[in-house]
Amino acid sequence: MKRKRARELAFINIFQYSFQDDMSEILEQFFEKYADCGDQEAYIRDVCELVVTHKSEIDALIEKYLVGWKIDRVSAAVLAVMRLAICEMLYREDIPIVISITEAVWLAERYEDEKAIPFINGVLGSLQKDLEGK
């Protein structure tokens, strides 16, 4: 399985977490259905668990970079995309920041309205600038 597909599956689990507040149960059910994740299972588990562990910190960063919005007005899909990307940006040194942003935009193209793309790109781009000290 390619990382792009693994990222998409992680996004789906993180999205589901918005409605079912037990990531271990979500992942258990997920891996019963998708037992063929192979070498990407560790990545999926890791980012999903990191999002849960650091949700408050990640959400605070999202809130910080929202311009004219409150986090409770952001759709669950957009939140899941941004939570995953920010998780990668902060806690996965093996993934370049630009890849996390590019893949977040790709997920938004697949699962959200086209208006979400510049919104997500703006939030993640602002975080990127701060992380890189620009």
PyMOL commands that set and color helices and strands:
alter all, ss='L'
color gray80, all
select helices_A, chain A and resi 3-17+23-33+38-53+55-65+71-73+76-91+97-111+116-131
alter helices_A, ss='H'
color red, helices_A
deselect
rebuild
show_as cartoon
